[in-house]
Every structure is written in C-alpha cells, then in structure tokens.
Amino acid sequence: MPYLEREGDVFVLYLGTEGQTDNENRFHPDWIDQVHALLDAVEASEGPAALVTTATGKFFSNGLDTDWLFGNLDRMHWYLDRVHSIYTRLLTFPMATVAALNGHAFGAGAMLATSCDFRVMRADRGFWCLPEVNLGMPFTIGMNSLLTERLTNQVCVLAMTTGHRFPADQAIAAGIVDDKADAEALLSTAVARAAALAGNRKPNLPVIKRALHAKALDGLAVRTTPENLAFAAG
C-alpha cells in the first residue's frame, strides 16, 4: 500500500508498498482510499510544503486494477469515479506537486502523473503510455477532459489513438513531462524542484489551480454512467 516520507519541506508519496520493488501500483479501491488518506495527512501539515509522487521498481503505476474491475463489473461506474477523484485531488492540491516517474506510467497511471503540476521522468527506461485503444477500452468523459486540457491536440491524437509509448526524450518534446534525470538522481531532482516551490503554499494557490483546470475539472465531475460510458466507447 502507498506510504509517505518527508524530506524537509517536501512530502514524498510512494505509490507502492514499503520495502517492495515489484508493485504495479494499480488503482485498487483500497489503494485509492490509502492515497486519499495520505494526501489528507499532507494537507493537515502546516507551513511551507510541496508534494512529490513516485514509486520504486519497474512501475510508476500500471493503471486500473483490471483484476478487481473484471471481478466487480457491477461496480464499474462507481470505481471509475473513484479513479477520477485522484485526478481531481491532485489538480487542485493546495501546494506544488511533482511526479517523479521512476518507471512505466501506463493508462490511469499516466493520467495520475499528468494530474500533477510538473513531471520528471527517468532518462534511461520507462514509458508514458495510454494503451486503451489497443485494449479496446474507452476513455471516460473525465479522462478525456483531463488529457485534452493538459496536452496538445496532436499529442492526444498520437497518444490516445495509437497507444504510442513515449520514452523520456519524446515525452519532453511532446510536453508530457518537463524534465528527465538518471535513475539515481530522479528523486532528488524532483524533490529539489518541489522544494523551490514550497513557499507558494498559500490560500490563493488552490483557487488559481481550480480556475486553471476548470474545464478538466468539469469533465472529471461528470459521473460515469452506462449511457455516457457507452457513448465514449462508441
């Protein structure tokens, strides 16, 4: 399960289980609850602060927990709305947020990274990828809103209609991530970027973020239903 550490003014949210490096960090409902609980703890802190989200091992996050989802199809729409809640939380988080992509960020995991203010990607391995088209899966209204508001149209065309796998240099050129770093420097690079912004934790910051991301947030606020998911699939 996700856990939290702190380096000075920077909270580091790890998406996997402490001491394990083989986690895919998929969005199980319990995992989502734990992420929200840890974000609650960060918000309850006082003073200058910023947040880095990362993981260990091969994956940043491999996205939806398809094993859980296919075993609970009667709860699919509830589940997808819970996934959206993570994106909404990060888009409006009341401090600077930086994703440190230690490995593959696929599907919902790629969108999690895209919900952060800034992204630093490991230089030598790992892809940012939206494989939904290859898997025969639709994007929800909320996911489509998030991606089309955060990325350029042509990048969305390439990413969403082909499932292209972006390594670091391509992801930087496409505006998907902001920087890259070698594996051993990835976390320190992300923490330094976040620490430089810790003083911006002021009451006006979430107000600015809500206005900045208003269209994406409107899409994410649309509840997933059989009708609009079928429309997305069509």
NUNURO-328186 format. One record per residue (C-alpha): y, x, z; residue in one letter; chain; residue number from 1. Coordinates in Angstrom, 1 decimal, decimal comma, m for minus. Each point is the difference from the previous one (the first is absolute). Last residue first. Example, Ala and Ser with C-alpha at 12.3 -4.5 7.8 and 13.67 -1.06 7.14 Angstrom:
{py: m1,1; px: 13,7; pz: 7,1; rest: S; kette: A; nr: 2} .
{py: m3,4; px: m1,4; pz: 0,7; rest: A; kette: A; nr: 1} .
This chain:
{py: 4,4; px: m18,9; pz: m29,4; rest: G; kette: A; nr: 234} .
{py: m0,8; px: 1,9; pz: 3,1; rest: A; kette: A; nr: 233} .
{py: 3,6; px: m0,4; pz: 1,3; rest: A; kette: A; nr: 232} .
{py: m0,3; px: m3,8; pz: m0,7; rest: F; kette: A; nr: 231} .
{py: m3,3; px: m0,1; pz: 1,8; rest: A; kette: A; nr: 230} .
{py: 1,7; px: 1,8; pz: 2,9; rest: L; kette: A; nr: 229} .
{py: 2,9; px: m2,6; pz: m0,1; rest: N; kette: A; nr: 228} .
{py: m2,4; px: m3,0; pz: 0,1; rest: E; kette: A; nr: 227} .
{py: m2,6; px: 1,3; pz: 2,4; rest: P; kette: A; nr: 226} .
{py: 2,9; px: 0,8; pz: 2,4; rest: T; kette: A; nr: 225} .
{py: 1,7; px: 3,2; pz: 1,1; rest: T; kette: A; nr: 224} .
{py: 3,1; px: m0,7; pz: 2,1; rest: R; kette: A; nr: 223} .
{py: 3,3; px: 1,1; pz: m1,6; rest: V; kette: A; nr: 222} .
{py: 1,7; px: 2,3; pz: 2,5; rest: A; kette: A; nr: 221} .
{py: m1,0; px: 3,1; pz: m2,0; rest: L; kette: A; nr: 220} .
{py: 1,9; px: m1,3; pz: m3,0; rest: G; kette: A; nr: 219} .
{py: 3,1; px: m0,5; pz: 2,0; rest: D; kette: A; nr: 218} .
{py: m0,4; px: 3,4; pz: 1,6; rest: L; kette: A; nr: 217} .
{py: m0,1; px: 1,7; pz: m3,4; rest: A; kette: A; nr: 216} .
{py: 3,1; px: m1,8; pz: m1,1; rest: K; kette: A; nr: 215} .
{py: 1,9; px: 0,8; pz: 3,2; rest: A; kette: A; nr: 214} .
{py: m0,9; px: 3,7; pz: 0,1; rest: H; kette: A; nr: 213} .
{py: 3,5; px: 1,4; pz: 0,3; rest: L; kette: A; nr: 212} .
{py: 1,3; px: m2,9; pz: 2,0; rest: A; kette: A; nr: 211} .
{py: m2,9; px: 0,3; pz: 2,5; rest: R; kette: A; nr: 210} .
{py: 0,4; px: 3,7; pz: 0,1; rest: K; kette: A; nr: 209} .
{py: 3,7; px: m0,1; pz: 0,7; rest: I; kette: A; nr: 208} .
{py: m0,5; px: m2,4; pz: 2,9; rest: V; kette: A; nr: 207} .
{py: m2,9; px: 2,2; pz: 1,2; rest: P; kette: A; nr: 206} .
{py: 2,5; px: 2,9; pz: 0,2; rest: L; kette: A; nr: 205} .
{py: 2,9; px: m1,8; pz: 1,5; rest: N; kette: A; nr: 204} .
{py: m1,4; px: 0,1; pz: 3,6; rest: P; kette: A; nr: 203} .
{py: m0,2; px: 3,8; pz: m0,1; rest: K; kette: A; nr: 202} .
{py: m2,8; px: 2,5; pz: m0,6; rest: R; kette: A; nr: 201} .
{py: 1,9; px: 2,2; pz: m2,3; rest: N; kette: A; nr: 200} .
{py: m0,3; px: 2,9; pz: 2,4; rest: G; kette: A; nr: 199} .
{py: m3,7; px: 0,4; pz: m0,9; rest: A; kette: A; nr: 198} .
{py: 0,9; px: 0,8; pz: m3,6; rest: L; kette: A; nr: 197} .
{py: m0,4; px: 3,8; pz: 0,1; rest: A; kette: A; nr: 196} .
{py: m3,1; px: m0,5; pz: 2,1; rest: A; kette: A; nr: 195} .
{py: m1,6; px: m2,0; pz: m2,8; rest: A; kette: A; nr: 194} .
{py: 0,4; px: 2,7; pz: m2,6; rest: R; kette: A; nr: 193} .
{py: m1,2; px: 2,6; pz: 2,5; rest: A; kette: A; nr: 192} .
{py: m3,0; px: m2,2; pz: 0,9; rest: V; kette: A; nr: 191} .
{py: m0,9; px: m0,4; pz: m3,7; rest: A; kette: A; nr: 190} .
{py: 0,1; px: 3,8; pz: m0,6; rest: T; kette: A; nr: 189} .
{py: m1,9; px: 0,7; pz: 3,2; rest: S; kette: A; nr: 188} .
{py: m2,7; px: m2,5; pz: m1,1; rest: L; kette: A; nr: 187} .
{py: m0,4; px: 1,5; pz: m3,4; rest: L; kette: A; nr: 186} .
{py: 0,2; px: 3,7; pz: 0,8; rest: A; kette: A; nr: 185} .
{py: m3,7; px: 0,8; pz: 0,3; rest: E; kette: A; nr: 184} .
{py: m0,9; px: m2,2; pz: m2,9; rest: A; kette: A; nr: 183} .
{py: 2,6; px: 1,4; pz: m2,3; rest: D; kette: A; nr: 182} .
{py: 3,1; px: m2,1; pz: m0,5; rest: A; kette: A; nr: 181} .
{py: 1,4; px: m2,6; pz: m2,3; rest: K; kette: A; nr: 180} .
{py: 3,2; px: m2,0; pz: m0,2; rest: D; kette: A; nr: 179} .
{py: 1,6; px: m3,4; pz: m0,8; rest: D; kette: A; nr: 178} .
{py: m3,0; px: m2,2; pz: m0,9; rest: V; kette: A; nr: 177} .
{py: m0,3; px: m2,8; pz: m2,5; rest: I; kette: A; nr: 176} .
{py: 3,1; px: 1,1; pz: m1,9; rest: G; kette: A; nr: 175} .
{py: m2,1; px: 0,5; pz: m3,2; rest: A; kette: A; nr: 174} .
{py: 0,7; px: 3,7; pz: m0,2; rest: A; kette: A; nr: 173} .
{py: m1,0; px: 0,3; pz: 3,7; rest: I; kette: A; nr: 172} .
{py: m3,2; px: m1,9; pz: m0,6; rest: A; kette: A; nr: 171} .
{py: m0,8; px: 2,1; pz: m3,0; rest: Q; kette: A; nr: 170} .
{py: 0,4; px: 3,2; pz: 2,0; rest: D; kette: A; nr: 169} .
{py: m2,1; px: m1,4; pz: 3,0; rest: A; kette: A; nr: 168} .
{py: m2,9; px: m1,4; pz: m1,9; rest: P; kette: A; nr: 167} .
{py: 0,3; px: m3,5; pz: m1,5; rest: F; kette: A; nr: 166} .
{py: m3,2; px: m1,9; pz: m0,8; rest: R; kette: A; nr: 165} .
{py: 0,6; px: m2,5; pz: m2,7; rest: H; kette: A; nr: 164} .
{py: m1,4; px: m3,5; pz: 0,8; rest: G; kette: A; nr: 163} .
{py: 0,9; px: m1,1; pz: m3,5; rest: T; kette: A; nr: 162} .
{py: 2,0; px: m3,3; pz: 0,4; rest: T; kette: A; nr: 161} .
{py: 1,5; px: 0,6; pz: 3,5; rest: M; kette: A; nr: 160} .
{py: 0,8; px: 3,7; pz: m0,1; rest: A; kette: A; nr: 159} .
{py: 1,2; px: 0,4; pz: m3,6; rest: L; kette: A; nr: 158} .
{py: 1,9; px: m3,3; pz: m0,1; rest: V; kette: A; nr: 157} .
{py: 1,3; px: 0,6; pz: 3,5; rest: C; kette: A; nr: 156} .
{py: 1,4; px: 3,4; pz: m1,1; rest: V; kette: A; nr: 155} .
{py: 1,6; px: m1,8; pz: m2,9; rest: Q; kette: A; nr: 154} .
{py: 1,7; px: m2,6; pz: 2,2; rest: N; kette: A; nr: 153} .
{py: 1,4; px: 2,6; pz: 2,4; rest: T; kette: A; nr: 152} .
{py: m1,4; px: 0,0; pz: 3,6; rest: L; kette: A; nr: 151} .
{py: 1,0; px: m1,5; pz: 3,3; rest: R; kette: A; nr: 150} .
{py: 0,9; px: m3,5; pz: m1,2; rest: E; kette: A; nr: 149} .
{py: m2,9; px: m0,3; pz: m2,4; rest: T; kette: A; nr: 148} .
{py: m2,5; px: 1,3; pz: 2,6; rest: L; kette: A; nr: 147} .
{py: 1,1; px: m2,2; pz: 2,9; rest: L; kette: A; nr: 146} .
{py: 0,4; px: m3,1; pz: m2,1; rest: S; kette: A; nr: 145} .
{py: m3,5; px: 0,4; pz: m1,6; rest: N; kette: A; nr: 144} .
{py: m1,5; px: 0,6; pz: 3,4; rest: M; kette: A; nr: 143} .
{py: 1,6; px: m3,2; pz: 1,4; rest: G; kette: A; nr: 142} .
{py: m0,9; px: m2,2; pz: m2,9; rest: I; kette: A; nr: 141} .
{py: m3,6; px: 1,3; pz: 0,3; rest: T; kette: A; nr: 140} .
{py: m1,3; px: 2,6; pz: m2,3; rest: F; kette: A; nr: 139} .
{py: m3,2; px: m1,2; pz: m1,8; rest: P; kette: A; nr: 138} .
{py: m3,4; px: 1,7; pz: 0,2; rest: M; kette: A; nr: 137} .
{py: m2,3; px: 0,8; pz: m2,9; rest: G; kette: A; nr: 136} .
{py: m0,9; px: 3,4; pz: 1,4; rest: L; kette: A; nr: 135} .
{py: 1,5; px: 2,0; pz: m2,8; rest: N; kette: A; nr: 134} .
{py: 3,2; px: m2,0; pz: 0,1; rest: V; kette: A; nr: 133} .
{py: 0,1; px: 0,4; pz: 3,8; rest: E; kette: A; nr: 132} .
{py: m0,2; px: 3,8; pz: m0,1; rest: P; kette: A; nr: 131} .
{py: 3,6; px: 0,7; pz: 1,2; rest: L; kette: A; nr: 130} .
{py: 0,1; px: 3,7; pz: 0,5; rest: C; kette: A; nr: 129} .
{py: 1,7; px: 2,8; pz: 1,9; rest: W; kette: A; nr: 128} .
{py: m2,3; px: 3,0; pz: m0,3; rest: F; kette: A; nr: 127} .
{py: m1,3; px: 2,8; pz: 2,2; rest: G; kette: A; nr: 126} .
{py: 0,0; px: 3,8; pz: m0,4; rest: R; kette: A; nr: 125} .
{py: 2,1; px: 3,1; pz: m0,3; rest: D; kette: A; nr: 124} .
{py: 3,5; px: m1,1; pz: 0,8; rest: A; kette: A; nr: 123} .
{py: m0,5; px: m2,3; pz: 3,0; rest: R; kette: A; nr: 122} .
{py: 2,5; px: m2,8; pz: m0,3; rest: M; kette: A; nr: 121} .
{py: 3,3; px: m0,6; pz: 1,8; rest: V; kette: A; nr: 120} .
{py: 1,3; px: m3,5; pz: 0,0; rest: R; kette: A; nr: 119} .
{py: 3,3; px: m1,6; pz: 1,0; rest: F; kette: A; nr: 118} .
{py: 1,2; px: m3,4; pz: 1,3; rest: D; kette: A; nr: 117} .
{py: m3,5; px: m1,3; pz: 0,7; rest: C; kette: A; nr: 116} .
{py: m1,3; px: m3,1; pz: m1,8; rest: S; kette: A; nr: 115} .
{py: m1,2; px: 2,1; pz: m3,0; rest: T; kette: A; nr: 114} .
{py: m2,4; px: 1,8; pz: 2,4; rest: A; kette: A; nr: 113} .
{py: m1,5; px: m3,4; pz: 1,0; rest: L; kette: A; nr: 112} .
{py: m0,1; px: m1,0; pz: m3,7; rest: M; kette: A; nr: 111} .
{py: m2,2; px: 3,1; pz: m0,7; rest: A; kette: A; nr: 110} .
{py: m2,2; px: m1,1; pz: 2,8; rest: G; kette: A; nr: 109} .
{py: m0,3; px: m3,5; pz: m1,3; rest: A; kette: A; nr: 108} .
{py: m1,3; px: 1,4; pz: m3,2; rest: G; kette: A; nr: 107} .
{py: m0,8; px: 3,7; pz: 0,4; rest: F; kette: A; nr: 106} .
{py: 1,7; px: 2,8; pz: 1,9; rest: A; kette: A; nr: 105} .
{py: m2,3; px: 3,0; pz: m0,3; rest: H; kette: A; nr: 104} .
{py: 0,7; px: 3,0; pz: 2,2; rest: G; kette: A; nr: 103} .
{py: 2,5; px: 1,4; pz: 2,5; rest: N; kette: A; nr: 102} .
{py: 2,8; px: m2,4; pz: m1,1; rest: L; kette: A; nr: 101} .
{py: 2,7; px: 0,6; pz: 2,6; rest: A; kette: A; nr: 100} .
{py: 1,9; px: m3,3; pz: 0,1; rest: A; kette: A; nr: 99} .
{py: 3,6; px: 0,1; pz: 1,4; rest: V; kette: A; nr: 98} .
{py: 1,8; px: m2,7; pz: 1,9; rest: T; kette: A; nr: 97} .
{py: 3,5; px: 0,0; pz: 1,3; rest: A; kette: A; nr: 96} .
{py: 0,7; px: m2,3; pz: 2,9; rest: M; kette: A; nr: 95} .
{py: 0,2; px: m3,8; pz: 0,6; rest: P; kette: A; nr: 94} .
{py: m3,0; px: m0,8; pz: m2,2; rest: F; kette: A; nr: 93} .
{py: 1,0; px: m2,6; pz: m2,7; rest: T; kette: A; nr: 92} .
{py: m2,2; px: 1,3; pz: m2,9; rest: L; kette: A; nr: 91} .
{py: m2,6; px: 1,1; pz: 2,5; rest: L; kette: A; nr: 90} .
{py: m0,5; px: m3,4; pz: 1,6; rest: R; kette: A; nr: 89} .
{py: 0,0; px: m1,8; pz: m3,3; rest: T; kette: A; nr: 88} .
{py: m2,6; px: 2,3; pz: m1,4; rest: Y; kette: A; nr: 87} .
{py: m2,2; px: m0,4; pz: 3,1; rest: I; kette: A; nr: 86} .
{py: 0,4; px: m3,8; pz: m0,1; rest: S; kette: A; nr: 85} .
{py: m1,2; px: m0,1; pz: m3,6; rest: H; kette: A; nr: 84} .
{py: m3,4; px: 1,0; pz: 1,1; rest: V; kette: A; nr: 83} .
{py: 0,0; px: m2,9; pz: 2,5; rest: R; kette: A; nr: 82} .
{py: 0,9; px: m2,3; pz: m2,9; rest: D; kette: A; nr: 81} .
{py: m3,0; px: 1,4; pz: m1,9; rest: L; kette: A; nr: 80} .
{py: m2,2; px: m0,8; pz: 2,9; rest: Y; kette: A; nr: 79} .
{py: 1,2; px: m3,6; pz: 0,4; rest: W; kette: A; nr: 78} .
{py: m0,7; px: m0,5; pz: m3,7; rest: H; kette: A; nr: 77} .
{py: m3,4; px: 1,5; pz: 0,1; rest: M; kette: A; nr: 76} .
{py: m1,2; px: m1,9; pz: 3,1; rest: R; kette: A; nr: 75} .
{py: m2,7; px: m2,1; pz: m1,7; rest: D; kette: A; nr: 74} .
{py: m1,0; px: 3,2; pz: m1,9; rest: L; kette: A; nr: 73} .
{py: m1,2; px: 1,5; pz: 3,3; rest: N; kette: A; nr: 72} .
{py: m2,8; px: 2,3; pz: m1,0; rest: G; kette: A; nr: 71} .
{py: 1,7; px: 1,0; pz: m3,2; rest: F; kette: A; nr: 70} .
{py: 3,1; px: 0,9; pz: 1,9; rest: L; kette: A; nr: 69} .
{py: m1,8; px: 2,0; pz: 2,8; rest: W; kette: A; nr: 68} .
{py: m1,7; px: 2,2; pz: m2,6; rest: D; kette: A; nr: 67} .
{py: 3,1; px: 0,1; pz: m2,1; rest: T; kette: A; nr: 66} .
{py: 2,1; px: 1,5; pz: 2,8; rest: D; kette: A; nr: 65} .
{py: 3,1; px: 0,3; pz: m2,1; rest: L; kette: A; nr: 64} .
{py: 1,5; px: 3,4; pz: m0,7; rest: G; kette: A; nr: 63} .
{py: m1,5; px: 3,4; pz: m0,3; rest: N; kette: A; nr: 62} .
{py: 2,5; px: 1,5; pz: 2,4; rest: S; kette: A; nr: 61} .
{py: 1,3; px: 3,5; pz: 0,5; rest: F; kette: A; nr: 60} .
{py: m3,4; px: 1,2; pz: m1,0; rest: F; kette: A; nr: 59} .
{py: m1,9; px: 3,3; pz: m0,2; rest: K; kette: A; nr: 58} .
{py: 0,5; px: 1,2; pz: 3,5; rest: G; kette: A; nr: 57} .
{py: 2,7; px: m0,9; pz: 2,5; rest: T; kette: A; nr: 56} .
{py: 2,6; px: m2,7; pz: 0,0; rest: A; kette: A; nr: 55} .
{py: 3,8; px: m0,5; pz: m0,4; rest: T; kette: A; nr: 54} .
{py: 2,9; px: m2,2; pz: 1,1; rest: T; kette: A; nr: 53} .
{py: 3,2; px: 1,7; pz: 1,2; rest: V; kette: A; nr: 52} .
{py: 2,5; px: m1,9; pz: 2,1; rest: L; kette: A; nr: 51} .
{py: 3,5; px: 0,7; pz: 1,1; rest: A; kette: A; nr: 50} .
{py: 1,8; px: 0,1; pz: 3,4; rest: A; kette: A; nr: 49} .
{py: 3,3; px: 0,4; pz: 1,7; rest: P; kette: A; nr: 48} .
{py: 0,1; px: m1,8; pz: 3,4; rest: G; kette: A; nr: 47} .
{py: m2,4; px: m2,5; pz: 1,6; rest: E; kette: A; nr: 46} .
{py: m3,6; px: m0,9; pz: m0,6; rest: S; kette: A; nr: 45} .
{py: m1,1; px: m3,6; pz: m0,3; rest: A; kette: A; nr: 44} .
{py: 0,1; px: 0,2; pz: m3,8; rest: E; kette: A; nr: 43} .
{py: m2,7; px: 2,8; pz: 0,1; rest: V; kette: A; nr: 42} .
{py: m2,2; px: m2,1; pz: 2,3; rest: A; kette: A; nr: 41} .
{py: 0,3; px: m3,0; pz: m2,3; rest: D; kette: A; nr: 40} .
{py: m0,9; px: 2,2; pz: m2,9; rest: L; kette: A; nr: 39} .
{py: m3,1; px: 0,9; pz: 1,9; rest: L; kette: A; nr: 38} .
{py: m0,9; px: m3,6; pz: 0,5; rest: A; kette: A; nr: 37} .
{py: 0,7; px: m0,8; pz: m3,6; rest: H; kette: A; nr: 36} .
{py: m2,4; px: 2,8; pz: m1,2; rest: V; kette: A; nr: 35} .
{py: m2,6; px: m1,3; pz: 2,5; rest: Q; kette: A; nr: 34} .
{py: 0,1; px: m3,5; pz: m1,3; rest: D; kette: A; nr: 33} .
{py: m0,3; px: 1,3; pz: m3,6; rest: I; kette: A; nr: 32} .
{py: m3,1; px: 2,0; pz: 1,0; rest: W; kette: A; nr: 31} .
{py: m1,5; px: m3,0; pz: 1,7; rest: D; kette: A; nr: 30} .
{py: 0,5; px: m2,0; pz: m3,3; rest: P; kette: A; nr: 29} .
{py: m1,6; px: 2,8; pz: m2,0; rest: H; kette: A; nr: 28} .
{py: 2,4; px: 1,7; pz: m2,3; rest: F; kette: A; nr: 27} .
{py: m1,9; px: 3,0; pz: m1,0; rest: R; kette: A; nr: 26} .
{py: 0,6; px: 3,4; pz: 1,5; rest: N; kette: A; nr: 25} .
{py: m2,6; px: 1,8; pz: m2,1; rest: E; kette: A; nr: 24} .
{py: m1,1; px: 2,0; pz: 3,0; rest: N; kette: A; nr: 23} .
{py: m1,8; px: 3,3; pz: m0,5; rest: D; kette: A; nr: 22} .
{py: 2,2; px: 2,2; pz: 2,1; rest: T; kette: A; nr: 21} .
{py: m0,8; px: m1,1; pz: 3,5; rest: Q; kette: A; nr: 20} .
{py: 1,5; px: 1,4; pz: 3,2; rest: G; kette: A; nr: 19} .
{py: 2,3; px: m2,9; pz: 0,5; rest: E; kette: A; nr: 18} .
{py: m0,9; px: m3,0; pz: m2,1; rest: T; kette: A; nr: 17} .
{py: 2,1; px: m0,6; pz: m3,2; rest: G; kette: A; nr: 16} .
{py: 3,5; px: m1,2; pz: m0,9; rest: L; kette: A; nr: 15} .
{py: 1,8; px: 2,7; pz: 2,0; rest: Y; kette: A; nr: 14} .
{py: 3,5; px: m1,1; pz: 1,1; rest: L; kette: A; nr: 13} .
{py: 2,2; px: 3,0; pz: 0,8; rest: V; kette: A; nr: 12} .
{py: 3,1; px: m0,8; pz: 2,1; rest: F; kette: A; nr: 11} .
{py: 2,9; px: 2,4; pz: m0,6; rest: V; kette: A; nr: 10} .
{py: 2,7; px: 0,7; pz: 2,6; rest: D; kette: A; nr: 9} .
{py: m1,9; px: 3,0; pz: 1,3; rest: G; kette: A; nr: 8} .
{py: m3,5; px: m0,1; pz: m1,5; rest: E; kette: A; nr: 7} .
{py: m1,8; px: m3,1; pz: 1,1; rest: R; kette: A; nr: 6} .
{py: m3,5; px: m1,3; pz: m0,4; rest: E; kette: A; nr: 5} .
{py: m1,4; px: m3,4; pz: m0,8; rest: L; kette: A; nr: 4} .
{py: m3,4; px: m1,4; pz: m0,9; rest: Y; kette: A; nr: 3} .
{py: m1,7; px: m2,0; pz: m2,7; rest: P; kette: A; nr: 2} .
{py: m3,6; px: m1,2; pz: 0,6; rest: M; kette: A; nr: 1} .
